Amino acid sequence: MADVIQEFLDRLGRNEVSTTEFLPPAVHGTVRLDIECDSRTEQWFVTMQKGKVLVARAGREPEAVMRGSRPAFDRLASGAETFVSLLFRNDVVVEGNIQLVDRFSRLFPSPSSAQHPREFARRERQRRER
């Protein structure tokens, strides 16, 4: 299985993922990802500051920790699931500043079936008028 989360974090660290829309300059802090795979835990540190993102394998004490299994993080990084759905099912657990994690989670791709509410309402209205 491809390591989707690692590929995503590598792209994020190389600034290949657009952050300007979802990461205002006022957001700052570090989120540590604890990715559990087999009997070991990989750690990634994602630091957000002034609209930029730095990704490293080690870092300072984080303001928040996101913990979950590799399959859960892979589904998040591939856009197969949202952060909120994983959080509500306890597939991902958050400790610390959940607002910072929420901002970070917006950098992940949206599920392909996701629709903007206004677009959905517009299409439904057109469908009913037919």
C-alpha positions in Angstrom: 0.0 0.0 0.0 1.3 3.4 -0.9 2.2 5.7 2.0 -0.3 8.4 1.2 0.2 10.4 4.4 4.0 10.6 4.0 3.6 11.7 0.3 1.2 14.4 1.4 3.4 15.6 4.2 6.4 15.6 1.8 4.4 17.7 -0.7 3.2 20.0 2.1 6.8 20.5 3.3 7.9 21.4 -0.2 5.1 24.0 -0.5 3.4 22.0 -3.2 0.0 22.1 -1.3 -1.8 25.5 -1.4 -2.1 26.9 2.1 -3.2 30.4 1.3 -6.9 29.7 1.2 -7.1 27.7 4.5 -4.3 29.0 6.6 -4.5 32.7 7.5 -1.3 34.4 8.7 -2.6 34.7 12.2 -2.6 30.9 12.6 0.6 29.7 14.3 1.7 26.7 16.3 2.9 23.1 15.9 0.8 19.9 15.5 2.5 16.6 16.1 1.1 13.7 14.2 1.5 10.3 15.9 0.9 7.7 13.1 0.6 4.2 14.6 1.7 1.4 12.3 2.1 -2.2 13.6 4.0 -1.8 16.9 5.7 1.5 16.2 4.6 5.2 16.1 5.9 7.6 13.5 6.0 11.2 14.5 5.7 14.2 12.2 5.8 17.8 13.3 3.9 20.4 11.3 4.6 24.0 12.2 2.3 26.7 10.9 3.5 30.3 11.1 2.6 33.4 9.0 0.7 31.4 6.4 3.6 29.0 5.8 4.0 25.3 6.8 7.2 23.6 7.9 7.2 19.8 8.1 9.9 17.9 10.1 10.4 14.5 11.7 11.4 16.2 15.0 10.5 19.4 16.6 9.6 21.5 19.7 6.8 20.8 22.1 3.6 20.9 20.1 0.4 22.8 21.0 -1.6 19.8 19.8 -1.2 16.1 19.0 -3.2 14.2 16.4 -3.0 10.4 17.0 -4.3 7.6 14.8 -3.6 4.6 12.7 -1.8 4.7 9.3 -4.9 3.6 7.4 -6.9 6.5 9.0 -4.2 9.1 8.1 -4.0 7.6 4.6 -7.7 8.0 4.1 -7.5 11.6 5.3 -4.5 12.4 3.1 -6.1 10.8 0.0 -9.4 12.7 0.5 -11.4 9.6 1.1 -12.5 10.9 4.5 -12.7 14.1 6.4 -11.0 15.0 9.7 -14.4 15.4 11.4 -15.7 12.0 10.4 -12.4 10.3 11.6 -12.6 12.3 14.9 -16.2 11.4 15.6 -15.5 7.7 15.1 -12.4 7.9 17.3 -10.2 6.9 14.4 -8.2 10.0 15.1 -7.7 11.4 18.6 -6.7 15.0 19.4 -5.0 16.4 22.5 -4.4 20.0 23.0 -5.4 22.9 20.8 -8.2 21.5 18.7 -8.7 24.8 16.8 -5.1 24.6 15.6 -5.7 21.0 14.4 -9.0 22.1 12.7 -7.0 24.7 10.7 -4.4 22.2 9.9 -7.0 19.6 8.8 -8.3 22.0 6.2 -5.1 21.5 4.2 -6.0 17.9 3.4 -7.8 17.3 0.2 -11.6 17.3 0.3 -13.5 14.1 -0.5 -14.4 14.0 -4.2 -18.1 13.8 -3.3 -17.8 17.1 -1.3 -19.9 20.0 -2.6 -20.1 23.6 -1.6 -23.5 24.1 0.1 -24.5 26.9 -2.2 -23.7 24.9 -5.3 -25.7 22.0 -3.9 -28.7 24.2 -3.1 -28.5 25.8 -6.6 -28.5 22.4 -8.3 -31.4 21.1 -6.1 -33.4 24.2 -6.8 -32.9 23.8 -10.6 -33.8 20.1 -10.3 -37.1 20.9 -8.5 -38.0 23.6 -11.1 -37.9 21.1 -14.0 
